[in-house]
């Protein structure tokens, strides 16, 4: 998971991730605060696992639930953006072909200036998301001038 990929999430997805992470942190903090008091340890919550029932102290239940929220957030991000989510392999691709595919599978817009559309990639590239992929292409080829000042837009120009 690359941190650049967060810009490609919808606002609703970002909101859901933020709420889950904040709720998880709050539950962990409440669990630790309650852990230093005597009385919450006497309160037992029950967790049903199939036919079995497990008694869990209150503070521990809060901490475990917080870890589940944060772990779920991290798991969802790793499933959404695996390391080789977008791949360009098995042939020499042009930047024009890369642009078409990237714009089809993500919200990222790629603008190719001058002869950039016919520029041939002689290496296999992959990325967790379109932003990660375009960054790796721009970092590999030093004679490509890449501008990503506007969020969600890559402007690429070939510089001799």
Backbone torsions as a table, in degrees:
resi	resn	phi	psi	omega
1	UNK	NA	125.0	178.4
2	UNK	-103.5	137.4	-177.7
3	UNK	-64.0	-24.6	177.1
4	UNK	-64.2	-24.8	-176.9
5	UNK	-69.9	-19.4	-179.6
6	UNK	-62.3	-26.6	-179.9
7	UNK	-69.0	-17.7	-178.9
8	UNK	-90.5	-1.4	178.0
9	UNK	-79.9	152.5	175.4
10	UNK	-74.1	164.3	179.9
11	UNK	-62.0	-36.8	179.4
12	UNK	-66.1	-40.1	177.2
13	UNK	-65.1	-42.8	177.6
14	UNK	-61.0	-43.9	179.5
15	UNK	-61.8	-44.7	178.7
16	UNK	-61.6	-42.4	178.6
17	UNK	-65.2	-42.1	179.9
18	UNK	-64.7	-44.4	179.8
19	UNK	-62.8	-44.4	-179.9
20	UNK	-64.2	-42.1	-179.2
21	UNK	-68.7	-43.6	179.4
22	UNK	-65.9	-42.8	177.7
23	UNK	-61.8	-41.1	177.0
24	UNK	-61.9	-44.2	178.3
25	UNK	-64.2	-41.3	178.7
26	UNK	-62.4	-44.7	-180.0
27	UNK	-62.9	-39.0	178.6
28	UNK	-66.0	-43.5	179.6
29	UNK	-63.9	-45.4	177.9
30	UNK	-60.9	-40.7	178.1
31	UNK	-60.9	-43.1	178.9
32	UNK	-70.1	-36.2	176.5
33	UNK	-63.7	-44.8	179.0
34	UNK	-68.9	-24.9	-178.1
35	UNK	-66.5	-24.3	-178.9
36	UNK	-93.0	12.8	175.2
37	UNK	-117.1	150.4	-176.4
38	UNK	-77.0	-43.5	-169.5
39	UNK	-67.2	-37.1	179.7
40	UNK	-62.8	-22.1	-179.7
41	UNK	-71.6	-21.0	179.3
42	UNK	-78.7	-24.7	179.5
43	UNK	-79.2	121.7	-179.0
44	UNK	-109.6	128.3	172.1
45	UNK	-96.0	155.7	-179.9
46	UNK	-114.6	138.8	177.2
47	UNK	-117.5	124.7	179.6
48	UNK	-94.4	123.7	176.1
49	UNK	-120.2	93.6	-176.6
50	UNK	69.0	-120.8	179.3
51	UNK	-91.3	-10.6	-177.7
52	UNK	-91.9	150.7	176.5
53	UNK	-125.0	128.7	-175.6
54	UNK	-114.2	127.7	178.3
55	UNK	-88.0	126.4	-177.0
56	UNK	-125.4	132.9	176.0
57	UNK	-62.5	149.2	-177.3
58	UNK	-52.0	-53.2	-178.9
59	UNK	-60.3	-39.3	179.5
60	UNK	-65.8	-36.3	178.0
61	UNK	-63.6	-41.4	178.0
62	UNK	-62.9	-45.2	-178.7
63	UNK	-64.3	-44.3	179.8
64	UNK	-63.8	-41.0	179.3
65	UNK	-65.6	-38.4	176.3
66	UNK	-63.4	-42.2	177.9
67	UNK	-64.1	-36.5	177.9
68	UNK	-64.4	-42.3	178.6
69	UNK	-63.2	-47.4	-178.9
70	UNK	-68.9	-41.0	177.2
71	UNK	-62.8	-39.3	177.2
72	UNK	-64.1	-38.0	177.5
73	UNK	-63.7	-46.7	179.1
74	UNK	-64.7	-41.3	179.0
75	UNK	-62.1	-44.3	-178.7
76	UNK	-62.7	-41.7	178.6
77	UNK	-64.6	-39.3	-179.7
78	UNK	-70.5	-29.9	176.3
79	UNK	-75.6	-38.1	-178.7
80	UNK	-70.7	-37.4	-177.5
81	UNK	-125.0	71.5	174.9
82	UNK	-66.4	162.2	-172.0
83	UNK	-62.2	-32.0	179.6
84	UNK	-115.0	48.1	-176.7
85	UNK	-65.3	-43.5	178.3
86	UNK	-117.7	121.7	-176.3
87	UNK	-127.8	143.2	174.3
88	UNK	-126.6	96.0	-175.7
89	UNK	-135.9	175.2	171.7
90	UNK	73.1	-0.4	173.6
91	UNK	-165.7	170.2	175.7
92	UNK	-86.9	117.4	-178.7
93	UNK	-94.4	149.0	171.1
94	UNK	-95.5	160.6	177.8
95	UNK	-64.0	-28.2	176.2
96	UNK	-63.9	-42.0	177.6
97	UNK	-68.1	-39.4	177.6
98	UNK	-62.4	-43.5	179.3
99	UNK	-58.1	-47.6	-178.9
100	UNK	-60.1	-45.8	-177.6
101	UNK	-70.2	-41.2	180.0
102	UNK	-62.7	-43.1	180.0
103	UNK	-69.9	-23.9	178.0
104	UNK	-76.8	-35.0	-174.4
105	UNK	-101.4	-4.2	-179.7
106	UNK	-145.0	178.2	178.8
107	UNK	-91.0	-1.2	-179.3
108	UNK	-71.2	136.5	175.4
109	UNK	-106.7	135.1	179.6
110	UNK	-118.1	124.1	176.4
111	UNK	-108.5	124.9	-179.9
112	UNK	-107.0	121.7	-178.1
113	UNK	-102.2	142.8	176.0
114	UNK	64.3	-129.9	-176.5
115	UNK	-89.4	13.7	-176.3
116	UNK	-64.5	-30.0	-177.9
117	UNK	-64.7	-30.1	-178.6
118	UNK	-96.9	4.5	179.2
119	UNK	-67.2	127.5	-175.7
120	UNK	-96.3	130.8	175.7
121	UNK	-86.6	121.5	-177.3
122	UNK	-100.0	15.1	-179.4
123	UNK	-135.9	153.1	176.2
124	UNK	-79.7	135.1	-179.5
125	UNK	-125.8	147.5	173.5
126	UNK	-149.8	159.8	179.5
127	UNK	-158.8	160.6	179.2
128	UNK	-69.5	-30.2	178.7
129	UNK	-150.4	176.9	-177.5
130	UNK	-63.7	-39.0	179.4
131	UNK	-63.9	-44.1	178.2
132	UNK	-62.2	-42.7	179.0
133	UNK	-62.4	-48.0	-178.5
134	UNK	-66.4	-36.3	175.7
135	UNK	-63.0	-40.7	-179.7
136	UNK	-68.4	-36.9	176.5
137	UNK	-65.5	-45.9	-178.6
138	UNK	-66.3	-35.3	178.7
139	UNK	-72.7	-29.9	-178.1
140	UNK	-76.3	-45.1	-178.4
141	UNK	-95.5	108.2	-176.9
142	UNK	-73.2	-20.6	-179.6
143	UNK	-91.7	12.0	169.6
144	UNK	-100.8	126.0	176.8
145	UNK	-96.0	112.9	-176.5
146	UNK	-111.2	131.7	179.6
147	UNK	-122.9	120.6	-179.8
148	UNK	-126.4	43.8	-177.2
149	UNK	-75.0	-30.8	178.4
150	UNK	-95.2	127.7	-178.3
151	UNK	-59.7	132.8	177.6
152	UNK	83.4	5.0	-178.6
153	UNK	-133.1	126.2	173.8
154	UNK	-111.1	127.6	175.7
155	UNK	-112.3	121.2	-176.4
156	UNK	-121.3	133.5	178.9
157	UNK	-137.0	140.4	176.9
158	UNK	-84.2	126.4	179.2
159	UNK	-112.5	127.7	-178.7
160	UNK	-68.4	NA	NA
